[in-house]
Amino acid sequence: MKQIIRLTKIFRFEMAHALPGYNGLCKHIHGHSYRLEVTISGEPDNHSGHSSEGMVFDFADLKAIVQQEIILPLDHALMLKEGSMPSFAENENELLGKIVWVPWQPTCENMLLDFAGRISNNLPERIRLCSLKLYETSTSYAEWHASDNLPVT
């Protein structure tokens, strides 16, 4: 019988964004202290004598993936939708040096869709990304669950 265990690692990063076309204050550049919860699942490795014996996946390896794919490119960055503010692209300087251009509206929801692909593509085949939870504020978050996104057959 399979024995599946879930592991969760929590990450924090600071990032600004703007939502062009939004009917509210979030259309302006503003920042958040994001909290990202990444949950994976798999069977513990029970190969005797192996360095990962008893582990589903090493937390350090999960941290390395999320750091490389999400935290390093986005921490202290400004995320903007491509074409929303062309004058910024021409005036890059020290103040505007870390702009991340994306082809979608940089909402919490769209970020999760992007993060799910980035993280899943870097996990070993035996490990499954189960869920992501991205807090934009201490009381507001969006969630992505693999079980909600199964291919339709």
DSSP file (Angstrom, degrees, kcal/mol; ACC not computed):
  #  RESIDUE AA STRUCTURE BP1 BP2  ACC     N-H-->O    O-->H-N    N-H-->O    O-->H-N    TCO  KAPPA ALPHA  PHI   PSI    X-CA   Y-CA   Z-CA
    1    1 A M              0   0    0      0, 0.0     2,-0.2     0, 0.0     0, 0.0   0.000 360.0 360.0 360.0 133.5    0.0    0.0    0.0
    2    2 A K        -     0   0    0      1,-0.1     2,-0.6    41,-0.0    41,-0.0  -0.460 360.0-157.6 -69.1 138.4    1.3    3.5   -0.9
    3    3 A Q        -     0   0    0     -2,-0.2     2,-0.4    41,-0.1    -1,-0.1  -0.909  13.6-167.6-118.8  99.4    2.0    5.8    2.0
    4    4 A I        -     0   0    0     -2,-0.6     2,-0.4    39,-0.2    39,-0.2  -0.745   3.6-170.7 -95.7 133.5    1.9    9.4    0.7
    5    5 A I  E     -A   42   0A   0     37,-2.6    37,-1.7    -2,-0.4     2,-0.4  -0.941  12.1-143.2-121.2 142.8    3.2   12.2    2.9
    6    6 A R  E     -A   41   0A   0     -2,-0.4     2,-0.4    35,-0.2    35,-0.2  -0.872  12.9-166.2-105.3 140.6    2.9   15.9    2.2
    7    7 A L  E     -A   40   0A   0     33,-2.5    33,-2.6    -2,-0.4     2,-0.4  -0.967   1.7-163.1-122.7 141.9    5.6   18.5    3.0
    8    8 A T  E     -A   39   0A   0     -2,-0.4     2,-0.4    31,-0.2    31,-0.2  -0.990   5.4-173.2-128.0 135.0    5.2   22.2    3.2
    9    9 A K  E     -A   38   0A   0     29,-2.2    29,-2.7    -2,-0.4     2,-0.4  -0.978  15.5-143.8-123.8 139.8    7.9   24.9    3.1
   10   10 A I  E     -A   37   0A   0     -2,-0.4     2,-0.3    27,-0.2    27,-0.2  -0.867  17.2-175.9-110.2 136.6    7.1   28.6    3.6
   11   11 A F  E     -A   36   0A   0     25,-2.9    25,-2.8    -2,-0.4     2,-0.4  -0.903   8.8-156.1-128.1 154.9    8.9   31.4    1.8
   12   12 A R  E     +A   35   0A   0     -2,-0.3     2,-0.3    23,-0.2    23,-0.2  -0.987  17.5 161.6-131.5 143.4    8.7   35.2    2.0
   13   13 A F  E     -A   34   0A   0     21,-1.8    21,-2.3    -2,-0.4     2,-0.4  -0.984  31.0-127.9-155.3 157.8    9.6   37.9   -0.5
   14   14 A E  E     +A   33   0A   0     -2,-0.3    62,-4.1    19,-0.2    63,-0.7  -0.899  37.3 157.5-107.6 133.3    8.9   41.6   -1.1
   15   15 A M  E     -Ab  32  77A   0     17,-2.0    17,-2.7    -2,-0.4     2,-0.3  -0.993  27.6-145.5-155.5 149.4    7.6   42.7   -4.5
   16   16 A A  E     +Ab  31  78A   0     61,-2.7    63,-3.0    -2,-0.3     2,-0.3  -0.815  24.0 162.7-111.1 156.7    5.7   45.5   -6.1
   17   17 A H  E     -Ab  30  79A   0     13,-2.7    13,-2.3    -2,-0.3     2,-0.3  -0.953  23.3-143.3-157.3 173.6    3.3   45.3   -9.0
   18   18 A A        -     0   0    0     61,-0.9    63,-0.3    -2,-0.3     9,-0.2  -0.983  10.3-143.2-143.0 150.1    0.5   47.3  -10.7
   19   19 A L    >   -     0   0    0      7,-2.2     3,-2.0    -2,-0.3     9,-0.1  -0.776  21.7-152.8-116.7  85.0   -2.7   46.2  -12.2
   20   20 A P  T 3  S+     0   0    0      0, 0.0     3,-0.1     0, 0.0     8,-0.1  -0.302  80.3  20.3 -60.5 137.4   -3.3   48.3  -15.3
   21   21 A G  T 3  S+     0   0    0      1,-0.3     2,-0.1     6,-0.1     6,-0.1   0.286  89.6 135.7  88.7 -11.0   -7.0   48.7  -16.2
   22   22 A Y    <   -     0   0    0     -3,-2.0     2,-1.4     1,-0.1    -1,-0.3  -0.466  58.5-130.4 -71.5 141.7   -8.1   47.7  -12.7
   23   23 A N  S    S+     0   0    0     -2,-0.1     2,-0.3    -3,-0.1    -1,-0.1  -0.574  78.8  46.0 -93.9  71.8  -10.9   49.9  -11.3
   24   24 A G  S >  S-     0   0    0     -2,-1.4     3,-1.6     1,-0.0     4,-0.2  -0.972 106.2 -63.1 174.9-177.6   -9.3   50.7   -7.9
   25   25 A L  G >  S+     0   0    0     -2,-0.3     3,-2.0     1,-0.3    -6,-0.1   0.739 114.3  75.4 -62.9 -24.4   -6.2   51.7   -6.1
   26   26 A C  G 3  S+     0   0    0      1,-0.3    -7,-2.2    -8,-0.1    -1,-0.3   0.534  75.0  79.2 -70.5  -3.6   -4.3   48.6   -7.2
   27   27 A K  G <  S+     0   0    0     -3,-1.6    -1,-0.3    -9,-0.2     2,-0.2   0.715  86.2  75.6 -71.4 -18.8   -3.9   50.1  -10.7
   28   28 A H  S <  S-     0   0    0     -3,-2.0    -9,-0.2    -4,-0.2     2,-0.2  -0.574 104.2 -89.1 -89.1 155.0   -1.1   52.1   -9.2
   29   29 A I        +     0   0    0     -2,-0.2     2,-0.3   -11,-0.1   -11,-0.2  -0.464  63.5 153.2 -62.7 129.1    2.3   50.7   -8.4
   30   30 A H  E     -A   17   0A   0    -13,-2.3   -13,-2.7    -2,-0.2     2,-0.3  -0.961  30.9-127.0-153.4 163.4    2.3   49.3   -4.8
   31   31 A G  E     -A   16   0A   0     -2,-0.3     2,-0.3   -15,-0.3   -15,-0.3  -0.763  12.6-163.1-121.8 164.3    4.1   46.6   -2.9
   32   32 A H  E     -A   15   0A   0    -17,-2.7   -17,-2.0    -2,-0.3     2,-0.9  -0.965  26.2-129.7-138.6 153.9    3.4   43.5   -0.8
   33   33 A S  E     -A   14   0A   0    103,-0.5   -19,-0.2    -2,-0.3     2,-0.1  -0.885  43.3-155.6 -99.1  96.0    5.2   41.3    1.7
   34   34 A Y  E     -A   13   0A   0    -21,-2.3   -21,-1.8    -2,-0.9     2,-0.4  -0.434  15.4-162.3 -79.4 146.8    4.3   38.0    0.1
   35   35 A R  E     -AC  12 135A   0    100,-1.5   100,-3.2   -23,-0.2     2,-0.5  -0.996   9.5-166.3-125.7 123.6    4.2   34.7    1.9
   36   36 A L  E     -AC  11 134A   0    -25,-2.8   -25,-2.9    -2,-0.4     2,-0.5  -0.951   5.7-163.8-116.6 124.1    4.3   31.6   -0.3
   37   37 A E  E     -AC  10 133A   0     96,-2.9    96,-1.9    -2,-0.5     2,-0.5  -0.936   7.6-166.8-106.4 123.5    3.5   28.1    1.0
   38   38 A V  E     -AC   9 132A   0    -29,-2.7   -29,-2.2    -2,-0.5     2,-0.5  -0.948   3.0-170.6-113.7 121.6    4.6   25.3   -1.2
   39   39 A T  E     +AC   8 131A   0     92,-2.8    91,-2.6    -2,-0.5    92,-1.7  -0.955   7.8 174.3-117.5 127.1    3.2   21.8   -0.5
   40   40 A I  E     -AC   7 129A   0    -33,-2.6   -33,-2.5    -2,-0.5     2,-0.3  -0.773  10.7-155.9-120.2 167.2    4.6   18.7   -2.3
   41   41 A S  E     +AC   6 128A   0     87,-2.2    87,-2.5    -2,-0.3     2,-0.3  -0.979  25.2 124.2-144.7 159.4    3.8   15.0   -1.8
   42   42 A G  E     -A    5   0A   0    -37,-1.7   -37,-2.6    -2,-0.3    85,-0.1  -0.958  56.5 -69.3 173.3 179.8    5.4   11.6   -2.3
   43   43 A E        -     0   0    0     83,-0.4   -39,-0.2    -2,-0.3    12,-0.1  -0.740  54.5-104.3 -91.2 140.9    6.4    8.4   -0.7
   44   44 A P        -     0   0    0      0, 0.0     2,-0.7     0, 0.0    12,-0.3  -0.361  34.7-114.3 -60.5 142.5    9.3    8.4    1.8
   45   45 A D        +     0   0    0     10,-3.2     9,-4.6     7,-0.5    10,-0.5  -0.709  35.4 179.3 -79.3 114.5   12.5    6.9    0.4
   46   46 A N        +     0   0    0     -2,-0.7     2,-0.8     7,-0.2    -1,-0.1   0.001  29.1 135.2-110.6  29.4   13.1    3.8    2.5
   47   47 A H    >   -     0   0    0      5,-0.1     3,-2.0     1,-0.1     6,-0.1  -0.704  61.5-119.8 -77.3 112.1   16.3    2.6    0.8
   48   48 A S  T 3  S+     0   0    0     -2,-0.8     3,-0.1     1,-0.3    -2,-0.1  -0.225  91.6  13.1 -56.3 133.4   18.5    1.7    3.7
   49   49 A G  T 3  S+     0   0    0      1,-0.3    -1,-0.3     2,-0.0     2,-0.2   0.330  91.3 131.7  84.9  -8.6   21.7    3.6    4.0
   50   50 A H    X   -     0   0    0     -3,-2.0     3,-2.1     1,-0.1    -1,-0.3  -0.523  66.8-122.9 -76.2 145.2   20.6    6.3    1.5
   51   51 A S  T 3  S+     0   0    0      1,-0.3    -1,-0.1    -2,-0.2    -2,-0.0   0.757 113.2  47.0 -62.9 -23.3   21.2    9.9    2.6
   52   52 A S  T >  S+     0   0    0     -5,-0.1     3,-2.5     3,-0.1    -7,-0.5   0.114  80.2 151.3-103.3  21.7   17.5   10.6    2.1
   53   53 A E  T <  S+     0   0    0     -3,-2.1    -7,-0.2     1,-0.3     3,-0.1  -0.300  72.2  12.6 -55.5 129.4   16.3    7.5    3.9
   54   54 A G  T 3  S+     0   0    0     -9,-4.6     2,-0.3     1,-0.3    -1,-0.3   0.382 105.9 113.4  85.2  -3.3   12.9    8.2    5.4
   55   55 A M    <   -     0   0    0     -3,-2.5   -10,-3.2   -10,-0.5    -1,-0.3  -0.759  55.6-157.8-103.9 147.5   12.4   11.4    3.5
   56   56 A V  S    S-     0   0    0      1,-0.4     2,-0.3    -2,-0.3    -1,-0.2   0.896  86.7 -23.4 -76.7 -49.0    9.9   12.3    0.8
   57   57 A F  S    S-     0   0    0    -15,-0.1    -1,-0.4   -17,-0.1     2,-0.3  -0.945  75.8 -99.1-162.4 141.7   12.2   15.1   -0.4
   58   58 A D    >>  -     0   0    0     -2,-0.3     4,-1.9     1,-0.2     3,-0.7  -0.507  23.9-140.2 -69.7 128.1   14.9   17.1    1.3
   59   59 A F  H 3> S+     0   0    0     -2,-0.3     4,-2.7     1,-0.2     5,-0.2   0.852 104.2  58.6 -55.8 -34.7   13.6   20.5    2.5
   60   60 A A  H 3> S+     0   0    0      1,-0.2     4,-2.1     2,-0.2    -1,-0.2   0.870 104.7  49.6 -64.1 -36.2   16.9   22.0    1.4
   61   61 A D  H <> S+     0   0    0     -3,-0.7     4,-1.8     2,-0.2    -1,-0.2   0.887 111.4  48.3 -70.4 -38.7   16.3   20.7   -2.2
   62   62 A L  H  X S+     0   0    0     -4,-1.9     4,-2.4     2,-0.2     5,-0.3   0.920 111.2  51.4 -64.9 -42.8   12.8   22.2   -2.2
   63   63 A K  H  X S+     0   0    0     -4,-2.7     4,-2.9     1,-0.2     5,-0.2   0.912 107.7  52.7 -59.5 -42.9   14.2   25.5   -0.9
   64   64 A A  H  X S+     0   0    0     -4,-2.1     4,-2.3     2,-0.2    -1,-0.2   0.900 110.1  48.2 -61.6 -41.3   16.8   25.5   -3.7
   65   65 A I  H  X S+     0   0    0     -4,-1.8     4,-2.6     2,-0.2     5,-0.3   0.948 115.3  42.9 -63.9 -49.6   14.2   25.1   -6.4
   66   66 A V  H  X>S+     0   0    0     -4,-2.4     4,-2.5     1,-0.2     5,-2.0   0.885 113.4  52.6 -68.1 -38.3   11.9   27.8   -5.0
   67   67 A Q  I  <>S+     0   0    0     -4,-2.9     5,-3.0    -5,-0.3    -1,-0.2   0.948 115.1  41.4 -59.3 -48.4   14.8   30.2   -4.4
   68   68 A Q  I  <5S+     0   0    0     -4,-2.3    -2,-0.2    -5,-0.2    -1,-0.2   0.907 124.2  34.8 -67.6 -43.5   16.0   29.8   -8.0
   69   69 A E  I  <5S+     0   0    0     -4,-2.6    -2,-0.2    -5,-0.2    -3,-0.2   0.784 136.0   6.7 -86.5 -29.1   12.7   29.9   -9.7
   70   70 A I  I  X5S+     0   0    0     -4,-2.5     4,-1.7    -5,-0.3     5,-0.3   0.765 122.7  45.5-121.0 -58.4   10.7   32.4   -7.6
   71   71 A I  I  ><S+     0   0    0     -5,-2.0     4,-3.1     1,-0.2    -4,-0.2   0.944 110.8  47.6 -67.2 -53.3   12.5   34.2   -4.8
   72   72 A L  H  4<S+     0   0    0     -5,-3.0    -1,-0.2     1,-0.2    -4,-0.1   0.914 117.7  41.1 -58.6 -45.8   15.7   35.3   -6.6
   73   73 A P  H  4 S+     0   0    0      0, 0.0    -1,-0.2     0, 0.0    -2,-0.2   0.815 126.5  32.9 -72.1 -26.1   14.0   36.7   -9.7
   74   74 A L  H >< S+     0   0    0     -4,-1.7     3,-1.9    -3,-0.2    -2,-0.2   0.721  82.6 109.3-106.0 -23.5   11.1   38.4   -7.8
   75   75 A D  T 3< S-     0   0    0     -4,-3.1   -60,-0.2     1,-0.3     3,-0.1  -0.364 100.5  -1.6 -62.5 128.3   12.3   39.5   -4.4
   76   76 A H  T 3  S+     0   0    0    -62,-4.1    -1,-0.3     1,-0.2     2,-0.2   0.806 108.4 129.0  59.4  33.7   12.5   43.4   -4.4
   77   77 A A  E <   -b   15   0A   0     -3,-1.9   -61,-2.7   -63,-0.7     2,-0.5  -0.651  60.2-127.0-107.7 168.6   11.3   43.5   -8.1
   78   78 A L  E     -bd  16  99A   0     20,-2.5    22,-2.8    -2,-0.2     2,-0.5  -0.983  23.4-155.4-114.9 117.3    8.6   45.4   -9.8
   79   79 A M  E     +bd  17 100A   0    -63,-3.0   -61,-0.9    -2,-0.5     2,-0.3  -0.835  20.3 170.1 -99.2 125.8    6.3   43.1  -11.8
   80   80 A L  E     - d   0 101A   0     20,-2.4    22,-2.4    -2,-0.5     2,-0.3  -0.963  37.6-106.7-134.3 150.0    4.4   44.7  -14.7
   81   81 A K  E >   - d   0 102A   0     -2,-0.3     3,-2.3   -63,-0.3     4,-0.4  -0.572  51.1 -96.8 -72.6 134.7    2.3   43.4  -17.6
   82   82 A E  T 3  S+     0   0    0     20,-3.3    -1,-0.1    -2,-0.3    19,-0.0  -0.248 108.7  14.5 -53.2 134.5    4.2   43.7  -20.9
   83   83 A G  T 3  S+     0   0    0      2,-0.1    -1,-0.3    -3,-0.1    -2,-0.0   0.410  95.0 108.5  82.1  -2.0    3.2   46.9  -22.7
   84   84 A S  S <  S+     0   0    0     -3,-2.3    -2,-0.1     1,-0.2    -1,-0.0   0.816  93.5  13.2 -79.1 -29.3    1.6   48.5  -19.7
   85   85 A M    >>  +     0   0    0     -4,-0.4     3,-1.5     1,-0.1     4,-0.7  -0.525  66.8 170.8-145.6  71.6    4.3   51.1  -19.1
   86   86 A P  H 3> S+     0   0    0      0, 0.0     4,-1.0     0, 0.0     3,-0.4   0.765  73.6  67.7 -60.4 -26.4    6.7   51.3  -22.1
   87   87 A S  H 3> S+     0   0    0      1,-0.2     4,-1.0     2,-0.2     3,-0.2   0.818  93.0  60.6 -65.9 -27.8    8.4   54.4  -20.8
   88   88 A F  H X4 S+     0   0    0     -3,-1.5     3,-0.7     1,-0.2    -1,-0.2   0.909  98.5  56.8 -61.9 -41.3    9.9   52.4  -17.9
   89   89 A A  H >< S+     0   0    0     -4,-0.7     3,-0.6    -3,-0.4    -1,-0.2   0.835 108.8  46.6 -61.7 -31.9   11.7   50.1  -20.4
   90   90 A E  H 3< S+     0   0    0     -4,-1.0    -1,-0.3    -3,-0.2    -2,-0.2   0.692 113.7  48.1 -82.5 -18.7   13.5   53.1  -21.9
   91   91 A N  T << S+     0   0    0     -4,-1.0    -1,-0.2    -3,-0.7     5,-0.2  -0.051  72.0 156.7-115.2  30.9   14.5   54.7  -18.6
   92   92 A E    <   +     0   0    0     -3,-0.6     2,-0.2     3,-0.1     5,-0.1  -0.364  14.3 142.9 -61.7 132.6   16.0   51.8  -16.7
   93   93 A N    >   -     0   0    0     -2,-0.1     3,-0.6     0, 0.0     4,-0.2  -0.774  68.5 -63.3-148.5-166.3   18.3   53.0  -14.0
   94   94 A E  G >  S+     0   0    0      1,-0.2     3,-0.8    -2,-0.2     4,-0.1   0.866 132.8  50.0 -58.5 -37.1   19.3   52.0  -10.5
   95   95 A L  G 3  S+     0   0    0      1,-0.2    -1,-0.2     2,-0.1     3,-0.2   0.794 121.9  32.4 -72.3 -27.3   15.7   52.7   -9.2
   96   96 A L  G <  S+     0   0    0     -3,-0.6     3,-0.3    -5,-0.2    -1,-0.2   0.033  84.2 117.0-116.2  25.1   14.1   50.7  -12.0
   97   97 A G    <   +     0   0    0     -3,-0.8     2,-0.4     1,-0.2    -1,-0.1   0.635  68.8  53.8 -74.7 -15.2   16.7   48.0  -12.4
   98   98 A K        +     0   0    0     -3,-0.2   -20,-2.5    -4,-0.1     2,-0.5  -0.587  67.0 149.9-123.8  72.0   14.7   45.0  -11.4
   99   99 A I  E     -d   78   0A   0     -2,-0.4     2,-0.6    -3,-0.3   -20,-0.2  -0.891  29.7-158.2-102.4 129.4   11.5   45.0  -13.5
  100  100 A V  E     -d   79   0A   0    -22,-2.8   -20,-2.4    -2,-0.5     2,-0.4  -0.937   9.4-156.7-107.9 114.1   10.0   41.7  -14.3
  101  101 A W  E     -d   80   0A   0     -2,-0.6   -20,-0.2   -22,-0.2   -22,-0.1  -0.785  13.6-177.3 -92.8 131.1    7.8   41.9  -17.4
  102  102 A V  E     -d   81   0A   0    -22,-2.4   -20,-3.3    -2,-0.4    -2,-0.0  -0.925  33.1-130.7-127.1 152.9    5.1   39.3  -17.7
  103  103 A P  S    S+     0   0    0      0, 0.0     2,-0.3     0, 0.0   -22,-0.1   0.409  88.7  59.7 -82.6   4.4    2.5   38.6  -20.5
  104  104 A W  S    S-     0   0    0    -24,-0.1    -2,-0.2     3,-0.0   -22,-0.1  -0.845 102.1 -81.5-128.9 163.0   -0.4   38.4  -18.1
  105  105 A Q        -     0   0    0     -2,-0.3     2,-2.7     1,-0.1     5,-0.2  -0.504  48.5-123.8 -63.4 125.1   -2.0   40.7  -15.5
  106  106 A P        +     0   0    0      0, 0.0     2,-0.1     0, 0.0    -1,-0.1  -0.287  57.1 146.4 -78.7  61.9    0.3   40.4  -12.4
  107  107 A T     >  -     0   0    0     -2,-2.7     4,-2.3     1,-0.1     5,-0.2  -0.459  65.0-108.4 -85.8 164.5   -2.4   39.3  -10.0
  108  108 A C  H  > S+     0   0    0      1,-0.2     4,-1.9     2,-0.2     5,-0.1   0.888 120.6  53.6 -57.0 -40.7   -1.9   36.9   -7.1
  109  109 A E  H  > S+     0   0    0      1,-0.2     4,-1.7     2,-0.2    -1,-0.2   0.931 110.1  44.4 -64.0 -47.5   -3.9   34.3   -9.1
  110  110 A N  H  > S+     0   0    0     -5,-0.2     4,-2.0     1,-0.2    -1,-0.2   0.848 109.4  56.9 -68.8 -33.2   -1.8   34.6  -12.3
  111  111 A M  H  X S+     0   0    0     -4,-2.3     4,-3.1     1,-0.2    -1,-0.2   0.919 105.4  51.8 -61.6 -41.7    1.4   34.5  -10.2
  112  112 A L  H  X S+     0   0    0     -4,-1.9     4,-2.7     2,-0.2    -2,-0.2   0.903 107.2  52.0 -62.4 -40.7    0.3   31.1   -8.7
  113  113 A L  H  X S+     0   0    0     -4,-1.7     4,-1.4     2,-0.2    -1,-0.2   0.918 113.6  44.7 -60.7 -42.2   -0.4   29.7  -12.2
  114  114 A D  H  X S+     0   0    0     -4,-2.0     4,-2.2     1,-0.2    -2,-0.2   0.928 113.0  50.1 -65.5 -46.7    3.1   30.7  -13.2
  115  115 A F  H  X S+     0   0    0     -4,-3.1     4,-2.8     1,-0.2     5,-0.3   0.884 105.1  57.9 -61.2 -39.7    4.7   29.5  -10.0
  116  116 A A  H  X S+     0   0    0     -4,-2.7     4,-2.4     1,-0.2    -1,-0.2   0.916 109.7  44.1 -59.2 -43.9    3.0   26.1  -10.3
  117  117 A G  H  X S+     0   0    0     -4,-1.4     4,-2.1     2,-0.2    -1,-0.2   0.922 113.7  49.8 -66.5 -44.0    4.6   25.5  -13.7
  118  118 A R  H  < S+     0   0    0     -4,-2.2     4,-0.4     2,-0.2    -2,-0.2   0.917 116.9  40.1 -61.3 -44.7    8.0   26.7  -12.6
  119  119 A I  H >< S+     0   0    0     -4,-2.8     3,-1.6     1,-0.2     4,-0.5   0.943 114.0  51.9 -72.6 -47.6    8.1   24.6   -9.5
  120  120 A S  H >< S+     0   0    0     -4,-2.4     3,-1.2    -5,-0.3    -2,-0.2   0.880 104.2  58.3 -56.4 -40.6    6.6   21.4  -11.1
  121  121 A N  T 3< S+     0   0    0     -4,-2.1    -1,-0.3     1,-0.2    -2,-0.2   0.650 109.1  45.6 -65.6 -14.8    9.1   21.5  -13.9
  122  122 A N  T <  S+     0   0    0     -3,-1.6    -1,-0.2    -4,-0.4    -2,-0.2   0.389  90.6  98.0-110.7   1.4   11.9   21.2  -11.5
  123  123 A L  S <  S-     0   0    0     -3,-1.2     6,-0.1    -4,-0.5   -61,-0.0  -0.642  82.3-102.1 -87.8 147.9   10.7   18.5   -9.2
  124  124 A P    >   -     0   0    0      0, 0.0     3,-1.9     0, 0.0    -1,-0.1  -0.287  37.6-107.0 -60.6 155.8   11.8   14.9   -9.6
  125  125 A E  T 3  S+     0   0    0      1,-0.3    -2,-0.1     3,-0.0     0, 0.0   0.798 118.5  56.2 -57.2 -32.2    9.2   12.6  -11.3
  126  126 A R  T 3  S+     0   0    0      2,-0.0     2,-0.4   -84,-0.0   -83,-0.4   0.565  96.8  76.8 -80.5  -7.6    8.3   10.9   -8.1
  127  127 A I    <   -     0   0    0     -3,-1.9     2,-0.4   -85,-0.1   -85,-0.2  -0.875  66.6-158.3-108.0 136.0    7.4   14.1   -6.3
  128  128 A R  E     -C   41   0A   0    -87,-2.5   -87,-2.2    -2,-0.4     2,-0.6  -0.928  18.6-128.9-116.8 134.8    4.2   15.9   -7.0
  129  129 A L  E     +C   40   0A   0     -2,-0.4   -89,-0.3   -89,-0.2     3,-0.1  -0.726  30.6 177.0 -76.4 120.1    3.3   19.6   -6.4
  130  130 A C  E     -     0   0A   0    -91,-2.6    16,-3.2    -2,-0.6    17,-0.4   0.886  52.8 -16.1 -92.6 -48.5    0.1   19.5   -4.4
  131  131 A S  E     -CE  39 145A   0    -92,-1.7   -92,-2.8    14,-0.2     2,-0.4  -0.996  43.7-153.4-159.3 158.4   -0.7   23.1   -3.6
  132  132 A L  E     -CE  38 144A   0     12,-2.5    12,-2.7    -2,-0.3     2,-0.4  -0.989   8.2-168.6-132.5 142.4    0.5   26.6   -3.4
  133  133 A K  E     -CE  37 143A   0    -96,-1.9   -96,-2.9    -2,-0.4     2,-0.6  -0.982   5.0-168.2-132.8 122.1   -0.8   29.4   -1.2
  134  134 A L  E     -CE  36 142A   0      8,-2.7     8,-1.9    -2,-0.4     2,-0.5  -0.930   6.5-157.1-117.0 111.2    0.3   33.0   -1.9
  135  135 A Y  E     +CE  35 141A   0   -100,-3.2  -100,-1.5    -2,-0.6     6,-0.3  -0.742  13.5 179.3 -84.4 125.9   -0.6   35.6    0.8
  136  136 A E  E    S+     0   0A   0      4,-2.4  -103,-0.5    -2,-0.5     2,-0.3   0.740  78.5   4.6 -93.7 -31.4   -0.6   39.1   -0.7
  137  137 A T  E >  S- E   0 140A   0      3,-1.7     3,-0.6  -105,-0.1    -1,-0.2  -0.827  91.9 -92.3-136.3 178.1   -1.5   40.5    2.7
  138  138 A S  T 3  S+     0   0    0     -2,-0.3     3,-0.1     1,-0.2    -3,-0.0   0.707 127.3  32.3 -68.2 -17.0   -1.8   39.0    6.2
  139  139 A T  T 3  S+     0   0    0      1,-0.1     2,-0.4     0, 0.0    -1,-0.2   0.348 111.7  66.5-120.7   5.2   -5.6   38.4    5.6
  140  140 A S  E <   +E  137   0A   0     -3,-0.6    -4,-2.4     2,-0.0    -3,-1.7  -0.988  54.2 149.4-134.9 128.0   -5.8   37.8    1.8
  141  141 A Y  E     -E  135   0A   0     -2,-0.4     2,-0.3    -6,-0.3    -6,-0.2  -0.970  30.9-139.1-148.8 163.3   -4.4   34.9   -0.2
  142  142 A A  E     -E  134   0A   0     -8,-1.9    -8,-2.7    -2,-0.3     2,-0.4  -0.917  20.0-151.4-120.5 152.1   -5.0   32.8   -3.3
  143  143 A E  E     -E  133   0A   0     -2,-0.3     2,-0.4   -10,-0.2   -10,-0.2  -0.945   9.6-163.8-126.7 146.9   -4.6   29.1   -3.6
  144  144 A W  E     -E  132   0A   0    -12,-2.7   -12,-2.5    -2,-0.4     2,-0.4  -0.998  11.9-172.4-124.2 131.8   -3.7   26.6   -6.3
  145  145 A H  E >>  -E  131   0A   0     -2,-0.4     3,-1.1   -14,-0.2     4,-0.5  -0.990  24.9-144.3-126.3 131.8   -4.4   22.9   -5.9
  146  146 A A  G >4 S+     0   0    0    -16,-3.2     3,-1.5    -2,-0.4    -1,-0.1   0.879 102.2  61.7 -57.4 -38.2   -3.2   20.2   -8.3
  147  147 A S  G >4 S+     0   0    0    -17,-0.4     3,-0.5     1,-0.3    -1,-0.3   0.751 102.3  51.0 -64.4 -23.3   -6.5   18.3   -7.6
  148  148 A D  G <4 S+     0   0    0     -3,-1.1    -1,-0.3     1,-0.2    -2,-0.2   0.578 110.2  51.7 -84.2 -10.6   -8.4   21.2   -9.0
  149  149 A N  G << S+     0   0    0     -3,-1.5    -1,-0.2    -4,-0.5    -2,-0.2  -0.085  72.6 141.5-121.9  32.5   -6.3   21.3  -12.2
  150  150 A L    <   -     0   0    0     -3,-0.5    -3,-0.0     1,-0.1     3,-0.0  -0.484  62.0 -96.3 -73.4 145.0   -6.4   17.7  -13.3
  151  151 A P        -     0   0    0      0, 0.0     2,-0.4     0, 0.0    -1,-0.1  -0.349  39.0-116.2 -60.7 140.5   -6.6   17.2  -17.1
  152  152 A V              0   0    0      1,-0.1    -3,-0.0    -3,-0.1     0, 0.0  -0.658 360.0 360.0 -79.0 129.8  -10.2   16.6  -18.4
  153  153 A T              0   0    0     -2,-0.4    -1,-0.1    -3,-0.0    -3,-0.0   0.404 360.0 360.0-109.2 360.0  -10.6   13.2  -19.9
